[in-house]
Amino acid sequence: MMKFVLWLIALAGFVYSIGYAVVLWKQHRSRTGAVAVTLLAISLVVLPFFIRVR
C-alpha cells in the first residue's frame, strides 16, 4: 500500500512538472527552463526505480 502511495505522489509531481514545462515553453518562451523542468520531471519518475523502499 505504501509503495502505491509513493508512486501516486511521484506521478502527481511528474504531471504537475510537465504542465509547468508546457507553460514555460508556450507562454514565457523560456526554452531552456522548460527543458530543465522536463528533465527534472523525468528524473522524478526514474529515480524510484533505483531506490529501494522497504
C-alpha distance matrix in Angstrom:
0.0 3.8 5.5 5.2 6.5 8.9 10.1 10.7 12.6 14.5 15.4 16.7 18.7 20.0 21.2 22.8 24.5 25.9 27.2 28.9 30.4 31.8 33.4 34.8 36.2 37.9 39.0 39.6 40.8 39.0 38.3 37.5 35.1 33.3 33.1 31.8 29.0 28.1 28.0 25.7 23.3 23.3 22.7 19.7 18.1 19.8 19.2 15.5 16.7 19.0 16.9 14.8 11.7 11.6
3.8 0.0 3.8 5.3 5.1 6.3 8.6 9.8 10.7 12.4 14.2 15.4 16.7 18.4 20.0 21.2 22.6 24.4 25.9 27.1 28.6 30.5 31.9 33.0 34.6 36.5 37.4 37.7 39.0 36.9 36.3 35.2 32.7 31.3 31.0 29.4 26.7 26.1 25.8 23.3 21.2 21.5 20.4 17.3 16.3 17.9 16.8 13.1 14.9 16.8 14.2 12.4 9.0 9.3
5.5 3.8 0.0 3.8 5.4 5.1 6.1 8.5 9.9 10.5 12.1 14.1 15.3 16.3 18.2 19.9 20.9 22.3 24.2 25.7 26.7 28.5 30.3 31.3 32.6 34.6 35.9 36.2 37.1 35.0 34.1 33.0 30.8 29.1 28.6 27.1 24.6 23.7 23.1 21.0 18.9 18.6 17.6 14.8 13.2 14.5 13.8 10.0 11.4 13.7 11.7 10.1 7.5 8.8
5.2 5.3 3.8 0.0 3.8 5.5 5.2 6.1 8.6 9.8 10.4 12.2 14.2 15.1 16.3 18.2 19.8 20.9 22.4 24.3 25.5 26.9 28.7 30.1 31.3 33.0 34.2 34.9 36.0 34.2 33.4 32.7 30.4 28.4 28.2 27.1 24.3 23.1 23.2 21.2 18.5 18.4 18.2 15.2 13.3 15.3 15.4 11.9 13.3 16.1 14.6 13.5 11.2 12.6
6.5 5.1 5.4 3.8 0.0 3.8 5.5 5.0 6.2 8.6 9.8 10.5 12.4 14.1 15.3 16.5 18.3 20.0 21.1 22.6 24.3 25.9 27.2 28.6 30.2 31.8 32.7 33.3 34.6 32.8 32.4 31.7 29.0 27.3 27.5 26.1 23.1 22.5 22.7 20.2 17.7 18.4 18.0 14.6 13.6 16.1 15.7 12.5 14.8 17.2 15.2 14.5 11.7 13.3
8.9 6.3 5.1 5.5 3.8 0.0 3.8 5.4 5.1 6.2 8.6 9.9 10.6 12.3 14.3 15.4 16.4 18.3 20.0 21.1 22.4 24.5 25.9 26.9 28.5 30.5 31.4 31.6 32.8 30.7 30.1 29.0 26.5 25.0 24.9 23.2 20.5 20.0 19.8 17.2 15.1 15.6 14.7 11.3 10.7 12.9 12.1 9.0 11.8 13.9 11.8 11.7 9.3 11.7
10.1 8.6 6.1 5.2 5.5 3.8 0.0 3.8 5.4 5.0 6.0 8.5 9.8 10.3 12.2 14.1 15.1 16.3 18.2 19.8 20.7 22.4 24.3 25.4 26.6 28.5 29.9 30.3 31.2 29.3 28.4 27.6 25.3 23.4 23.1 21.9 19.2 18.1 18.0 16.0 13.4 13.4 13.2 10.1 8.4 10.9 11.1 8.3 10.3 13.3 12.2 12.5 11.0 13.7
10.7 9.8 8.5 6.1 5.0 5.4 3.8 0.0 3.8 5.4 5.1 6.1 8.6 9.7 10.6 12.2 14.1 15.3 16.5 18.4 19.9 21.2 22.8 24.3 25.7 27.2 28.3 29.0 30.3 28.7 28.1 27.7 25.2 23.1 23.3 22.4 19.2 18.3 19.0 16.9 13.9 14.7 15.1 11.7 10.4 13.6 14.2 11.8 14.0 16.9 15.8 16.1 14.2 16.7
12.6 10.7 9.9 8.6 6.2 5.1 5.4 3.8 0.0 3.8 5.4 5.1 6.2 8.6 10.0 10.6 12.2 14.3 15.4 16.5 18.3 20.1 21.3 22.5 24.3 26.0 26.8 27.1 28.6 26.7 26.4 25.8 23.0 21.3 21.8 20.4 17.1 16.9 17.5 14.9 12.3 13.8 13.8 10.0 10.0 13.3 13.2 11.3 14.3 16.6 15.1 16.0 14.0 16.7
14.5 12.4 10.5 9.8 8.6 6.2 5.0 5.4 3.8 0.0 3.8 5.5 5.1 6.1 8.7 9.9 10.4 12.2 14.2 15.3 16.3 18.4 20.0 20.9 22.3 24.4 25.5 25.7 26.7 24.6 24.0 23.1 20.6 18.9 18.9 17.5 14.6 13.9 14.2 11.7 9.1 10.2 10.1 6.5 6.2 9.6 9.9 8.6 11.5 13.8 12.9 14.5 13.4 16.7
15.4 14.2 12.1 10.4 9.8 8.6 6.0 5.1 5.4 3.8 0.0 3.8 5.4 4.9 6.2 8.6 9.8 10.5 12.3 14.2 15.2 16.6 18.5 19.9 20.9 22.7 24.1 24.7 25.7 24.0 23.2 22.9 20.6 18.3 18.4 17.8 14.7 13.4 14.4 12.7 9.3 10.2 11.4 8.3 7.0 10.7 12.1 11.0 13.1 16.0 15.8 17.2 16.2 19.4
16.7 15.4 14.1 12.2 10.5 9.9 8.5 6.1 5.1 5.5 3.8 0.0 3.8 5.4 5.2 6.1 8.5 10.0 10.7 12.3 14.2 15.5 16.8 18.4 20.0 21.4 22.3 23.0 24.5 23.0 22.8 22.7 20.0 17.8 18.7 18.0 14.5 13.9 15.5 13.5 10.2 12.2 13.5 10.2 10.0 13.8 14.8 13.9 16.4 19.0 18.4 19.8 18.4 21.4
18.7 16.7 15.3 14.2 12.4 10.6 9.8 8.6 6.2 5.1 5.4 3.8 0.0 3.8 5.6 5.1 6.0 8.5 9.9 10.5 12.1 14.3 15.4 16.3 18.2 20.1 20.8 21.0 22.4 20.5 20.3 19.8 16.9 15.2 16.0 14.8 11.3 11.4 12.7 10.2 7.4 10.1 10.9 7.6 8.7 12.4 12.9 12.8 15.7 17.7 17.1 19.1 18.1 21.4
20.0 18.4 16.3 15.1 14.1 12.3 10.3 9.7 8.6 6.1 4.9 5.4 3.8 0.0 3.8 5.5 5.2 6.1 8.5 9.9 10.4 12.3 14.3 15.2 16.3 18.4 19.8 20.2 20.9 19.2 18.4 18.0 15.7 13.4 13.7 13.1 9.8 8.7 10.2 8.7 5.0 7.1 9.0 6.6 6.8 10.4 12.0 12.4 14.6 16.9 17.1 19.4 19.0 22.5
21.2 20.0 18.2 16.3 15.3 14.3 12.2 10.6 10.0 8.7 6.2 5.2 5.6 3.8 0.0 3.8 5.5 5.2 6.1 8.7 9.9 10.7 12.5 14.3 15.3 16.7 18.0 19.1 20.1 19.0 18.4 18.9 16.4 13.7 14.7 14.8 11.3 10.2 12.7 11.6 8.0 10.1 12.6 10.4 10.2 13.7 15.6 15.8 17.8 20.4 20.6 22.6 22.0 25.3
22.8 21.2 19.9 18.2 16.5 15.4 14.1 12.2 10.6 9.9 8.6 6.1 5.1 5.5 3.8 0.0 3.8 5.6 5.1 6.3 8.7 10.0 10.7 12.4 14.3 15.6 16.2 16.9 18.5 17.3 17.5 17.9 14.9 12.7 14.5 14.1 10.3 10.4 13.2 11.5 8.7 11.7 13.6 11.3 12.3 15.8 17.0 17.4 19.9 22.1 21.9 24.1 23.2 26.5
24.5 22.6 20.9 19.8 18.3 16.4 15.1 14.1 12.2 10.4 9.8 8.5 6.0 5.2 5.5 3.8 0.0 3.8 5.3 5.0 6.2 8.7 9.9 10.4 12.2 14.3 15.2 15.3 16.4 14.6 14.5 14.4 11.5 9.5 10.9 10.3 6.5 7.0 9.6 8.0 5.7 9.2 11.0 9.5 11.1 14.1 15.3 16.5 18.9 20.6 20.8 23.4 23.1 26.6
25.9 24.4 22.3 20.9 20.0 18.3 16.3 15.3 14.3 12.2 10.5 10.0 8.5 6.1 5.2 5.6 3.8 0.0 3.8 5.4 4.9 6.3 8.7 9.7 10.4 12.3 14.1 14.7 15.2 14.0 13.2 13.8 11.6 8.6 9.8 10.5 7.3 6.0 9.4 9.3 6.6 8.9 11.8 11.0 11.6 14.4 16.4 17.7 19.5 21.5 22.3 25.0 24.9 28.5
27.2 25.9 24.2 22.4 21.1 20.0 18.2 16.5 15.4 14.2 12.3 10.7 9.9 8.5 6.1 5.1 5.3 3.8 0.0 3.8 5.4 5.2 6.4 8.7 9.9 10.8 11.9 13.2 14.4 13.9 14.0 15.2 12.7 9.8 12.1 13.0 9.7 9.3 12.9 12.6 10.1 12.6 15.4 14.2 14.9 17.9 19.8 20.8 22.8 24.9 25.4 27.9 27.4 30.8
28.9 27.1 25.7 24.3 22.6 21.1 19.8 18.4 16.5 15.3 14.2 12.3 10.5 9.9 8.7 6.3 5.0 5.4 3.8 0.0 3.8 5.4 5.1 6.2 8.6 10.0 10.3 10.7 12.4 11.3 12.0 12.9 9.9 7.8 10.8 11.0 7.7 8.8 12.2 11.5 10.1 13.2 15.4 14.3 15.9 18.7 20.1 21.5 23.8 25.4 25.7 28.4 28.1 31.5
30.4 28.6 26.7 25.5 24.3 22.4 20.7 19.9 18.3 16.3 15.2 14.2 12.1 10.4 9.9 8.7 6.2 4.9 5.4 3.8 0.0 3.8 5.4 5.0 6.1 8.7 10.1 10.0 10.5 9.1 8.9 9.8 7.5 4.4 7.2 8.3 5.8 6.1 9.7 10.1 9.1 11.6 14.1 14.0 15.4 17.6 19.3 21.3 23.1 24.6 25.4 28.4 28.5 32.2
31.8 30.5 28.5 26.9 25.9 24.5 22.4 21.2 20.1 18.4 16.6 15.5 14.3 12.3 10.7 10.0 8.7 6.3 5.2 5.4 3.8 0.0 3.8 5.4 5.0 6.1 8.3 9.6 9.9 10.0 9.6 11.8 10.2 6.9 9.5 11.6 9.5 8.9 12.7 13.5 12.0 14.0 17.0 16.8 17.6 20.0 22.1 23.8 25.4 27.3 28.2 31.0 31.1 34.7
33.4 31.9 30.3 28.7 27.2 25.9 24.3 22.8 21.3 20.0 18.5 16.8 15.4 14.3 12.5 10.7 9.9 8.7 6.4 5.1 5.4 3.8 0.0 3.8 5.4 5.3 5.6 7.0 8.7 9.2 10.3 12.6 10.4 8.1 11.6 13.0 10.8 11.5 15.1 15.4 14.2 16.8 19.3 18.9 20.2 22.7 24.4 26.0 28.0 29.7 30.3 33.1 32.9 36.4
34.8 33.0 31.3 30.1 28.6 26.9 25.4 24.3 22.5 20.9 19.9 18.4 16.3 15.2 14.3 12.4 10.4 9.7 8.7 6.2 5.0 5.4 3.8 0.0 3.8 5.7 5.8 5.0 6.2 5.5 7.1 9.1 6.9 5.4 9.2 10.4 9.0 10.4 13.6 14.0 13.8 16.4 18.5 18.6 20.3 22.4 23.9 25.9 27.9 29.2 29.9 33.0 33.0 36.7
36.2 34.6 32.6 31.3 30.2 28.5 26.6 25.7 24.3 22.3 20.9 20.0 18.2 16.3 15.3 14.3 12.2 10.4 9.9 8.6 6.1 5.0 5.4 3.8 0.0 3.8 6.1 6.3 5.2 5.6 5.4 8.6 7.9 5.5 8.4 10.9 10.3 10.5 13.6 15.0 14.7 16.5 19.1 19.7 20.9 22.7 24.6 26.8 28.4 29.7 30.9 34.0 34.4 38.1
37.9 36.5 34.6 33.0 31.8 30.5 28.5 27.2 26.0 24.4 22.7 21.4 20.1 18.4 16.7 15.6 14.3 12.3 10.8 10.0 8.7 6.1 5.3 5.7 3.8 0.0 3.8 6.1 5.8 8.1 8.7 12.1 11.4 9.2 12.2 14.7 13.7 13.7 17.1 18.4 17.6 19.5 22.3 22.5 23.5 25.6 27.7 29.7 31.2 32.8 33.9 36.9 37.0 40.6
39.0 37.4 35.9 34.2 32.7 31.4 29.9 28.3 26.8 25.5 24.1 22.3 20.8 19.8 18.0 16.2 15.2 14.1 11.9 10.3 10.1 8.3 5.6 5.8 6.1 3.8 0.0 3.8 5.7 8.2 10.3 13.3 12.0 10.8 14.2 16.0 14.8 15.7 19.1 19.7 19.2 21.6 24.0 24.0 25.4 27.7 29.4 31.2 33.1 34.6 35.4 38.3 38.2 41.8
39.6 37.7 36.2 34.9 33.3 31.6 30.3 29.0 27.1 25.7 24.7 23.0 21.0 20.2 19.1 16.9 15.3 14.7 13.2 10.7 10.0 9.6 7.0 5.0 6.3 6.1 3.8 0.0 3.8 5.3 8.4 10.9 9.6 9.5 12.9 14.2 13.5 15.2 18.1 18.6 18.8 21.3 23.2 23.4 25.3 27.3 28.7 30.8 32.9 34.0 34.7 37.8 37.8 41.4
40.8 39.0 37.1 36.0 34.6 32.8 31.2 30.3 28.6 26.7 25.7 24.5 22.4 20.9 20.1 18.5 16.4 15.2 14.4 12.4 10.5 9.9 8.7 6.2 5.2 5.8 5.7 3.8 0.0 3.8 5.8 9.0 9.0 8.7 11.4 13.4 13.6 14.7 17.3 18.5 18.9 20.9 23.0 23.7 25.4 27.0 28.6 31.1 32.7 33.7 34.8 38.1 38.5 42.2
39.0 36.9 35.0 34.2 32.8 30.7 29.3 28.7 26.7 24.6 24.0 23.0 20.5 19.2 19.0 17.3 14.6 14.0 13.9 11.3 9.1 10.0 9.2 5.5 5.6 8.1 8.2 5.3 3.8 0.0 3.8 5.7 5.4 6.2 8.8 10.1 10.7 12.3 14.5 15.5 16.5 18.5 20.2 21.1 23.1 24.5 25.8 28.4 30.2 30.9 31.9 35.3 35.8 39.5
38.3 36.3 34.1 33.4 32.4 30.1 28.4 28.1 26.4 24.0 23.2 22.8 20.3 18.4 18.4 17.5 14.5 13.2 14.0 12.0 8.9 9.6 10.3 7.1 5.4 8.7 10.3 8.4 5.8 3.8 0.0 3.8 5.4 5.1 6.2 8.6 10.0 10.6 12.4 14.3 15.3 16.6 18.5 20.0 21.6 22.6 24.2 27.0 28.3 29.1 30.5 33.9 34.8 38.5
37.5 35.2 33.0 32.7 31.7 29.0 27.6 27.7 25.8 23.1 22.9 22.7 19.8 18.0 18.9 17.9 14.4 13.8 15.2 12.9 9.8 11.8 12.6 9.1 8.6 12.1 13.3 10.9 9.0 5.7 3.8 0.0 3.8 5.4 5.1 6.1 8.6 9.8 10.6 12.4 14.2 15.4 16.6 18.4 20.4 21.0 22.1 25.3 26.6 26.9 28.3 31.9 32.9 36.7
35.1 32.7 30.8 30.4 29.0 26.5 25.3 25.2 23.0 20.6 20.6 20.0 16.9 15.7 16.4 14.9 11.5 11.6 12.7 9.9 7.5 10.2 10.4 6.9 7.9 11.4 12.0 9.6 9.0 5.4 5.4 3.8 0.0 3.8 5.4 5.1 6.1 8.5 9.9 10.6 12.2 14.3 15.4 16.4 18.8 19.9 20.8 23.6 25.5 25.9 26.8 30.3 30.9 34.7
33.3 31.3 29.1 28.4 27.3 25.0 23.4 23.1 21.3 18.9 18.3 17.8 15.2 13.4 13.7 12.7 9.5 8.6 9.8 7.8 4.4 6.9 8.1 5.4 5.5 9.2 10.8 9.5 8.7 6.2 5.1 5.4 3.8 0.0 3.8 5.4 5.2 6.1 8.7 9.9 10.5 12.3 14.3 15.2 17.0 18.4 19.9 22.4 24.1 25.0 26.1 29.5 30.0 33.8
33.1 31.0 28.6 28.2 27.5 24.9 23.1 23.3 21.8 18.9 18.4 18.7 16.0 13.7 14.7 14.5 10.9 9.8 12.1 10.8 7.2 9.5 11.6 9.2 8.4 12.2 14.2 12.9 11.4 8.8 6.2 5.1 5.4 3.8 0.0 3.8 5.5 5.1 6.2 8.7 9.8 10.6 12.4 14.2 15.7 16.4 18.0 21.0 22.1 22.9 24.4 27.9 28.9 32.7
31.8 29.4 27.1 27.1 26.1 23.2 21.9 22.4 20.4 17.5 17.8 18.0 14.8 13.1 14.8 14.1 10.3 10.5 13.0 11.0 8.3 11.6 13.0 10.4 10.9 14.7 16.0 14.2 13.4 10.1 8.6 6.1 5.1 5.4 3.8 0.0 3.8 5.4 5.2 6.3 8.6 10.0 10.7 12.4 14.7 15.3 16.1 19.2 20.8 21.1 22.2 25.8 26.8 30.5
29.0 26.7 24.6 24.3 23.1 20.5 19.2 19.2 17.1 14.6 14.7 14.5 11.3 9.8 11.3 10.3 6.5 7.3 9.7 7.7 5.8 9.5 10.8 9.0 10.3 13.7 14.8 13.5 13.6 10.7 10.0 8.6 6.1 5.2 5.5 3.8 0.0 3.8 5.5 5.0 6.1 8.6 9.8 10.4 12.8 14.3 15.2 17.7 19.7 20.5 21.3 24.6 25.1 28.8
28.1 26.1 23.7 23.1 22.5 20.0 18.1 18.3 16.9 13.9 13.4 13.9 11.4 8.7 10.2 10.4 7.0 6.0 9.3 8.8 6.1 8.9 11.5 10.4 10.5 13.7 15.7 15.2 14.7 12.3 10.6 9.8 8.5 6.1 5.1 5.4 3.8 0.0 3.8 5.4 5.0 6.2 8.6 9.7 11.0 12.3 14.2 16.7 18.1 19.3 20.6 23.8 24.5 28.3
28.0 25.8 23.1 23.2 22.7 19.8 18.0 19.0 17.5 14.2 14.4 15.5 12.7 10.2 12.7 13.2 9.6 9.4 12.9 12.2 9.7 12.7 15.1 13.6 13.6 17.1 19.1 18.1 17.3 14.5 12.4 10.6 9.9 8.7 6.2 5.2 5.5 3.8 0.0 3.8 5.4 5.1 6.2 8.6 10.2 10.4 11.8 14.9 16.0 16.6 18.2 21.7 22.9 26.7
25.7 23.3 21.0 21.2 20.2 17.2 16.0 16.9 14.9 11.7 12.7 13.5 10.2 8.7 11.6 11.5 8.0 9.3 12.6 11.5 10.1 13.5 15.4 14.0 15.0 18.4 19.7 18.6 18.5 15.5 14.3 12.4 10.6 9.9 8.7 6.3 5.0 5.4 3.8 0.0 3.8 5.4 5.1 6.2 8.9 9.8 10.3 13.1 15.1 15.5 16.4 19.8 20.6 24.3
23.3 21.2 18.9 18.5 17.7 15.1 13.4 13.9 12.3 9.1 9.3 10.2 7.4 5.0 8.0 8.7 5.7 6.6 10.1 10.1 9.1 12.0 14.2 13.8 14.7 17.6 19.2 18.8 18.9 16.5 15.3 14.2 12.2 10.5 9.8 8.6 6.1 5.0 5.4 3.8 0.0 3.8 5.4 5.0 6.7 8.8 10.2 12.2 14.1 15.5 16.3 19.3 19.8 23.5
23.3 21.5 18.6 18.4 18.4 15.6 13.4 14.7 13.8 10.2 10.2 12.2 10.1 7.1 10.1 11.7 9.2 8.9 12.6 13.2 11.6 14.0 16.8 16.4 16.5 19.5 21.6 21.3 20.9 18.5 16.6 15.4 14.3 12.3 10.6 10.0 8.6 6.2 5.1 5.4 3.8 0.0 3.8 5.3 5.3 6.2 8.6 10.9 11.9 13.4 15.0 18.1 19.1 22.8
22.7 20.4 17.6 18.2 18.0 14.7 13.2 15.1 13.8 10.1 11.4 13.5 10.9 9.0 12.6 13.6 11.0 11.8 15.4 15.4 14.1 17.0 19.3 18.5 19.1 22.3 24.0 23.2 23.0 20.2 18.5 16.6 15.4 14.3 12.4 10.7 9.8 8.6 6.2 5.1 5.4 3.8 0.0 3.8 5.3 4.9 5.7 8.7 10.1 10.8 12.1 15.5 16.8 20.5
19.7 17.3 14.8 15.2 14.6 11.3 10.1 11.7 10.0 6.5 8.3 10.2 7.6 6.6 10.4 11.3 9.5 11.0 14.2 14.3 14.0 16.8 18.9 18.6 19.7 22.5 24.0 23.4 23.7 21.1 20.0 18.4 16.4 15.2 14.2 12.4 10.4 9.7 8.6 6.2 5.0 5.3 3.8 0.0 3.8 5.8 5.9 7.4 10.0 11.2 11.5 14.4 14.9 18.6
18.1 16.3 13.2 13.3 13.6 10.7 8.4 10.4 10.0 6.2 7.0 10.0 8.7 6.8 10.2 12.3 11.1 11.6 14.9 15.9 15.4 17.6 20.2 20.3 20.9 23.5 25.4 25.3 25.4 23.1 21.6 20.4 18.8 17.0 15.7 14.7 12.8 11.0 10.2 8.9 6.7 5.3 5.3 3.8 0.0 3.8 5.9 6.4 7.9 10.3 11.2 13.7 14.3 17.9
19.8 17.9 14.5 15.3 16.1 12.9 10.9 13.6 13.3 9.6 10.7 13.8 12.4 10.4 13.7 15.8 14.1 14.4 17.9 18.7 17.6 20.0 22.7 22.4 22.7 25.6 27.7 27.3 27.0 24.5 22.6 21.0 19.9 18.4 16.4 15.3 14.3 12.3 10.4 9.8 8.8 6.2 4.9 5.8 3.8 0.0 3.8 5.7 5.8 7.5 9.6 12.4 14.0 17.6
19.2 16.8 13.8 15.4 15.7 12.1 11.1 14.2 13.2 9.9 12.1 14.8 12.9 12.0 15.6 17.0 15.3 16.4 19.8 20.1 19.3 22.1 24.4 23.9 24.6 27.7 29.4 28.7 28.6 25.8 24.2 22.1 20.8 19.9 18.0 16.1 15.2 14.2 11.8 10.3 10.2 8.6 5.7 5.9 5.9 3.8 0.0 3.8 5.3 5.4 6.5 9.9 11.6 15.3
15.5 13.1 10.0 11.9 12.5 9.0 8.3 11.8 11.3 8.6 11.0 13.9 12.8 12.4 15.8 17.4 16.5 17.7 20.8 21.5 21.3 23.8 26.0 25.9 26.8 29.7 31.2 30.8 31.1 28.4 27.0 25.3 23.6 22.4 21.0 19.2 17.7 16.7 14.9 13.1 12.2 10.9 8.7 7.4 6.4 5.7 3.8 0.0 3.8 5.3 5.0 7.3 8.3 12.1
16.7 14.9 11.4 13.3 14.8 11.8 10.3 14.0 14.3 11.5 13.1 16.4 15.7 14.6 17.8 19.9 18.9 19.5 22.8 23.8 23.1 25.4 28.0 27.9 28.4 31.2 33.1 32.9 32.7 30.2 28.3 26.6 25.5 24.1 22.1 20.8 19.7 18.1 16.0 15.1 14.1 11.9 10.1 10.0 7.9 5.8 5.3 3.8 0.0 3.8 5.7 7.5 9.6 12.9
19.0 16.8 13.7 16.1 17.2 13.9 13.3 16.9 16.6 13.8 16.0 19.0 17.7 16.9 20.4 22.1 20.6 21.5 24.9 25.4 24.6 27.3 29.7 29.2 29.7 32.8 34.6 34.0 33.7 30.9 29.1 26.9 25.9 25.0 22.9 21.1 20.5 19.3 16.6 15.5 15.5 13.4 10.8 11.2 10.3 7.5 5.4 5.3 3.8 0.0 3.8 6.5 9.6 12.7
16.9 14.2 11.7 14.6 15.2 11.8 12.2 15.8 15.1 12.9 15.8 18.4 17.1 17.1 20.6 21.9 20.8 22.3 25.4 25.7 25.4 28.2 30.3 29.9 30.9 33.9 35.4 34.7 34.8 31.9 30.5 28.3 26.8 26.1 24.4 22.2 21.3 20.6 18.2 16.4 16.3 15.0 12.1 11.5 11.2 9.6 6.5 5.0 5.7 3.8 0.0 3.8 6.4 9.7
14.8 12.4 10.1 13.5 14.5 11.7 12.5 16.1 16.0 14.5 17.2 19.8 19.1 19.4 22.6 24.1 23.4 25.0 27.9 28.4 28.4 31.0 33.1 33.0 34.0 36.9 38.3 37.8 38.1 35.3 33.9 31.9 30.3 29.5 27.9 25.8 24.6 23.8 21.7 19.8 19.3 18.1 15.5 14.4 13.7 12.4 9.9 7.3 7.5 6.5 3.8 0.0 3.8 6.3
11.7 9.0 7.5 11.2 11.7 9.3 11.0 14.2 14.0 13.4 16.2 18.4 18.1 19.0 22.0 23.2 23.1 24.9 27.4 28.1 28.5 31.1 32.9 33.0 34.4 37.0 38.2 37.8 38.5 35.8 34.8 32.9 30.9 30.0 28.9 26.8 25.1 24.5 22.9 20.6 19.8 19.1 16.8 14.9 14.3 14.0 11.6 8.3 9.6 9.6 6.4 3.8 0.0 3.8
11.6 9.3 8.8 12.6 13.3 11.7 13.7 16.7 16.7 16.7 19.4 21.4 21.4 22.5 25.3 26.5 26.6 28.5 30.8 31.5 32.2 34.7 36.4 36.7 38.1 40.6 41.8 41.4 42.2 39.5 38.5 36.7 34.7 33.8 32.7 30.5 28.8 28.3 26.7 24.3 23.5 22.8 20.5 18.6 17.9 17.6 15.3 12.1 12.9 12.7 9.7 6.3 3.8 0.0
